[in-house]
Amino acid sequence: MRALSSARLGADFTKLWTASAVSNIGDGVTMAAGPLLVASVTENPALIAGAVFAQQLPWLLFALISGAYVDRFDRRRLVVAVNMVRAVALAGLAVAVATESATVSVIYAVVFLLGTGETLADTAMGALLPSVAPADRLPEANARLHATFAIGNQLAAKPLGAWLFVISAAAPFGLNALTFAMSAAVMASLRTVPQTGSDPVRRAGLWGEIAEGVRWLWRHRLLRTLAVSMGLANVAFCAAFAVFVLYCRQRLGLSDLGYGFLLTVFAVGGLAGTTLAAQLGRRFGNPTLLRTGLIIELTTHLVLAITTTPWVAAVVLIVFSLHGMVWGITVASIRQRLVPAALRGRVGSTYALLDLGGAAIGSLLGGLIASAWEITTPFWIAAAVMTIVTAAAWRPLGTAAS
């Protein structure tokens, strides 16, 4: 069945999908082994948390700039170059770990470089997809990519990363270096895709190009609504889930094992969403899916604020994660169809800045709110925020044609 699906989507999509799958496995391995490495070097909680921030920071610093360069250069070659740089950086880290010379500063430098590469490679891959997959099969193509992420990055690679770290602390990073090199080799075999219409924009200069992408997104009512809605939804979500481990202990009475079970349930719900997204879109249409998604977000926060029953929380999380994957696939397909080829990098990076910026702000606010009030307060506030977002976005989302 997968072979038939790949054939329908085309050989170029199959190469892009393969490159993404390979690098996703390596990324997941590093995501599991990275915190273990930092914790083996220092026991300072602030320094351990700082490694995560160091990888997220490039999105706040460089997202818009990376989007401009994605529209300037050959996207295929850009992904190849970035993946090779990331492979070299991870190989260097593996050597440093093996020789016991990896310091906190070295780890920070490597993860910051990886995060910077992510802003370029992820944006370029998203911009490439509409050029290598048929327009009427974009939901299916996005679902394949999201499913690969859920299986490879979230479910399979993280246990593998922890296991490899126990065997040899350097092994996970050496494996990730290899996966990036393999991904670069596959991407190098992809045909060159012309980026029509980019030359007139380039004469505006870098900041003029960035402004062009921001203006285009802001003037498009539907895409503006989707971007702002998701930015605010991420503030609400991350504010609530920043304290999720404490919520599980204090509100649901779960052990660490129970907390891990809920995280697994969350990942499984997302995987189910990847298999249903295209089918649901065809059956119900994008406006219904998007509006229903906002209601699910609101209901999730409201139920979690009220319940003290673990199985209720588990059911809600399954539905929420399924919605999250369906929403992501649907919105990505809409954006890829509507944005001109020459602007895909800049518009995509502007969208990502709002998305990840909202997540960063929410994570910061959630801890402060829970510290000042009750553990459920962030969920109540998130429900209130999503009520406002749902009301404001309801009419514009009606224009999201399938």
Solvent accessible surface area in square Angstrom, and as a share of the most:
residue,aa,sasa,rsa
1,M,177,0.79
2,R,133,0.48
3,A,79,0.61
4,L,112,0.56
5,S,10,0.07
6,S,15,0.10
7,A,77,0.59
8,R,111,0.40
9,L,2,0.01
10,G,26,0.25
11,A,75,0.58
12,D,23,0.12
13,F,0,0.00
14,T,42,0.24
15,K,66,0.28
16,L,0,0.00
17,W,53,0.18
18,T,46,0.27
19,A,0,0.00
20,S,16,0.10
21,A,19,0.15
22,V,26,0.15
23,S,17,0.11
24,N,19,0.10
25,I,71,0.36
26,G,0,0.00
27,D,39,0.20
28,G,0,0.00
29,V,0,0.00
30,T,18,0.10
31,M,94,0.42
32,A,20,0.16
33,A,0,0.00
34,G,17,0.16
35,P,62,0.39
36,L,72,0.36
37,L,7,0.03
38,V,2,0.01
39,A,47,0.36
40,S,78,0.50
41,V,61,0.35
42,T,22,0.13
43,E,159,0.71
44,N,67,0.34
45,P,106,0.67
46,A,74,0.58
47,L,66,0.33
48,I,50,0.25
49,A,62,0.48
50,G,18,0.17
51,A,10,0.08
52,V,83,0.47
53,F,108,0.45
54,A,12,0.10
55,Q,60,0.26
56,Q,97,0.43
57,L,48,0.24
58,P,0,0.00
59,W,25,0.09
60,L,72,0.36
61,L,92,0.46
62,F,62,0.26
63,A,1,0.01
64,L,46,0.23
65,I,45,0.23
66,S,5,0.03
67,G,0,0.00
68,A,0,0.00
69,Y,69,0.26
70,V,0,0.00
71,D,2,0.01
72,R,57,0.21
73,F,94,0.39
74,D,36,0.19
75,R,6,0.02
76,R,28,0.10
77,R,154,0.56
78,L,25,0.13
79,V,1,0.01
80,V,32,0.18
81,A,54,0.42
82,V,13,0.08
83,N,4,0.02
84,M,86,0.39
85,V,78,0.45
86,R,14,0.05
87,A,8,0.06
88,V,104,0.60
89,A,15,0.12
90,L,0,0.00
91,A,44,0.34
92,G,40,0.39
93,L,5,0.02
94,A,13,0.10
95,V,94,0.54
96,A,15,0.11
97,V,15,0.09
98,A,70,0.54
99,T,88,0.51
100,E,163,0.73
101,S,64,0.41
102,A,15,0.12
103,T,70,0.41
104,V,28,0.16
105,S,85,0.55
106,V,55,0.32
107,I,4,0.02
108,Y,55,0.21
109,A,64,0.49
110,V,17,0.10
111,V,18,0.10
112,F,68,0.28
113,L,73,0.36
114,L,9,0.05
115,G,0,0.00
116,T,33,0.19
117,G,7,0.06
118,E,43,0.19
119,T,0,0.00
120,L,35,0.18
121,A,3,0.02
122,D,72,0.37
123,T,14,0.08
124,A,0,0.00
125,M,32,0.14
126,G,33,0.32
127,A,3,0.03
128,L,3,0.02
129,L,2,0.01
130,P,21,0.13
131,S,30,0.20
132,V,11,0.06
133,A,7,0.06
134,P,54,0.34
135,A,66,0.51
136,D,121,0.63
137,R,77,0.28
138,L,3,0.01
139,P,36,0.23
140,E,33,0.15
141,A,0,0.00
142,N,5,0.02
143,A,9,0.07
144,R,21,0.08
145,L,31,0.15
146,H,50,0.22
147,A,11,0.08
148,T,18,0.10
149,F,81,0.34
150,A,3,0.02
151,I,70,0.36
152,G,7,0.07
153,N,2,0.01
154,Q,55,0.25
155,L,57,0.28
156,A,58,0.45
157,A,1,0.00
158,K,59,0.25
159,P,83,0.52
160,L,61,0.30
161,G,0,0.00
162,A,37,0.29
163,W,149,0.52
164,L,27,0.13
165,F,31,0.13
166,V,123,0.71
167,I,104,0.53
168,S,49,0.32
169,A,36,0.28
170,A,17,0.13
171,A,33,0.26
172,P,0,0.00
173,F,2,0.01
174,G,30,0.29
175,L,54,0.27
176,N,0,0.00
177,A,10,0.08
178,L,99,0.49
179,T,9,0.05
180,F,2,0.01
181,A,34,0.27
182,M,92,0.41
183,S,2,0.01
184,A,2,0.01
185,A,67,0.52
186,V,40,0.23
187,M,0,0.00
188,A,52,0.40
189,S,62,0.40
190,L,4,0.02
191,R,122,0.44
192,T,72,0.42
193,V,18,0.10
194,P,97,0.61
195,Q,29,0.13
196,T,98,0.57
197,G,51,0.49
198,S,14,0.09
199,D,96,0.50
200,P,81,0.51
201,V,29,0.16
202,R,103,0.38
203,R,194,0.71
204,A,64,0.49
205,G,30,0.29
206,L,40,0.20
207,W,169,0.59
208,G,23,0.22
209,E,1,0.01
210,I,11,0.05
211,A,35,0.27
212,E,61,0.27
213,G,0,0.00
214,V,54,0.31
215,R,103,0.38
216,W,60,0.21
217,L,4,0.02
218,W,145,0.51
219,R,184,0.67
220,H,51,0.23
221,R,114,0.42
222,L,12,0.06
223,L,0,0.00
224,R,69,0.25
225,T,19,0.11
226,L,0,0.00
227,A,1,0.01
228,V,54,0.31
229,S,5,0.04
230,M,26,0.12
231,G,9,0.09
232,L,80,0.40
233,A,2,0.01
234,N,23,0.12
235,V,32,0.18
236,A,4,0.03
237,F,45,0.19
238,C,23,0.14
239,A,8,0.07
240,A,0,0.00
241,F,34,0.14
242,A,47,0.37
243,V,11,0.06
244,F,12,0.05
245,V,49,0.28
246,L,69,0.34
247,Y,0,0.00
248,C,0,0.00
249,R,116,0.42
250,Q,123,0.55
251,R,76,0.28
252,L,11,0.06
253,G,64,0.61
254,L,37,0.18
255,S,71,0.46
256,D,91,0.47
257,L,152,0.76
258,G,15,0.14
259,Y,56,0.21
260,G,30,0.29
261,F,123,0.51
262,L,3,0.02
263,L,84,0.42
264,T,69,0.40
265,V,15,0.09
266,F,62,0.26
267,A,20,0.16
268,V,75,0.43
269,G,1,0.01
270,G,6,0.06
271,L,43,0.21
272,A,37,0.29
273,G,0,0.00
274,T,6,0.03
275,T,95,0.55
276,L,64,0.32
277,A,3,0.02
278,A,17,0.13
279,Q,100,0.44
280,L,42,0.21
281,G,13,0.13
282,R,183,0.67
283,R,183,0.67
284,F,103,0.43
285,G,13,0.13
286,N,9,0.05
287,P,31,0.20
288,T,64,0.37
289,L,24,0.12
290,L,1,0.00
291,R,60,0.22
292,T,59,0.35
293,G,1,0.01
294,L,3,0.01
295,I,82,0.41
296,I,39,0.20
297,E,11,0.05
298,L,39,0.19
299,T,60,0.35
300,T,3,0.02
301,H,0,0.00
302,L,67,0.33
303,V,39,0.23
304,L,0,0.00
305,A,2,0.02
306,I,104,0.53
307,T,15,0.09
308,T,78,0.46
309,T,48,0.28
310,P,49,0.31
311,W,174,0.61
312,V,38,0.22
313,A,0,0.00
314,A,13,0.10
315,V,77,0.44
316,V,22,0.13
317,L,1,0.00
318,I,69,0.35
319,V,69,0.39
320,F,13,0.05
321,S,7,0.04
322,L,43,0.21
323,H,9,0.04
324,G,33,0.32
325,M,30,0.13
326,V,10,0.05
327,W,12,0.04
328,G,24,0.23
329,I,1,0.00
330,T,10,0.06
331,V,4,0.02
332,A,13,0.10
333,S,2,0.01
334,I,4,0.02
335,R,48,0.18
336,Q,15,0.07
337,R,88,0.32
338,L,73,0.36
339,V,5,0.03
340,P,58,0.37
341,A,27,0.21
342,A,9,0.07
343,L,14,0.07
344,R,42,0.15
345,G,0,0.00
346,R,5,0.02
347,V,0,0.00
348,G,16,0.15
349,S,0,0.00
350,T,11,0.06
351,Y,17,0.06
352,A,21,0.16
353,L,46,0.23
354,L,66,0.33
355,D,38,0.20
356,L,68,0.34
357,G,12,0.11
358,G,5,0.05
359,A,21,0.16
360,A,35,0.27
361,I,96,0.49
362,G,0,0.00
363,S,54,0.35
364,L,121,0.60
365,L,72,0.36
366,G,0,0.00
367,G,29,0.27
368,L,109,0.54
369,I,24,0.12
370,A,15,0.12
371,S,98,0.63
372,A,71,0.55
373,W,166,0.58
374,E,123,0.55
375,I,26,0.13
376,T,14,0.08
377,T,27,0.16
378,P,1,0.00
379,F,0,0.00
380,W,118,0.42
381,I,73,0.37
382,A,1,0.01
383,A,7,0.05
384,A,56,0.43
385,V,43,0.25
386,M,0,0.00
387,T,70,0.41
388,I,122,0.62
389,V,6,0.04
390,T,15,0.09
391,A,79,0.62
392,A,75,0.58
393,A,3,0.02
394,W,102,0.36
395,R,184,0.67
396,P,13,0.08
397,L,0,0.00
398,G,34,0.33
399,T,79,0.46
400,A,0,0.00
401,A,80,0.62
402,S,90,0.58
